[in-house]
């Protein structure tokens, strides 16, 4: 069976449009659902796991110098890529906090805008949590 030329041309036009639209919907999404998830950090001898929940709560576990601390708090988005954590957030080495004790971060998406990370220092080399893509 031969596929009509008009159908083949339509498919060649619509397929790239559908792929681009799907990519854009993922890459441009900085909503609570897209940012929530489990993030890990290994930086300057520190290891931390940060779980962001869709209900805007977070859990953080931080291990450094043989000591492990665990906290719970709240988080919120600010603007397109900004994220703010309540004062319960455990400060990381090289991280600055606001005068009210809250911590500012910036969500950045790597590799074509598909893989989010949260950076706590605008300068290169600052503490950065990377989203765990596989939950285990």
JONORRA-V966915 format. One record per backbone hydrogen bond with DSSP energy under -0.5 kcal/mol. CO is the residue of the C=O (numbers start at 1). NH is the residue of the N-H. Records with the same first field share a line. If there is no record, write none. Layout:
CO: NH + NH
This chain:
4: 7 + 8
5: 9
6: 10
7: 11
8: 12
9: 13
10: 14
11: 15
12: 16
13: 17
14: 18
15: 19
16: 20
17: 21
18: 22
19: 23
20: 24
21: 25
22: 26
23: 27
24: 28
26: 29
28: 30
31: 35
32: 36
37: 52
38: 132
39: 50
40: 130
41: 48
43: 46
46: 43
47: 63
48: 41
49: 61
50: 39 + 52
51: 53 + 59
52: 37
53: 56
56: 75
57: 53
58: 73
59: 51
60: 71
61: 49
62: 69
63: 47
64: 67
67: 64
69: 62
71: 60
73: 58
74: 86
76: 84
78: 82
81: 107
82: 78
83: 105
84: 76
85: 103
86: 89
89: 91
92: 95
98: 101
102: 98
103: 85
105: 83
106: 108 + 119
108: 110 + 117
110: 114 + 115
111: 114
114: 116
115: 110
116: 131
117: 108 + 119
118: 129
119: 106
120: 96
123: 126
127: 120
129: 118
130: 40
131: 133
133: 135
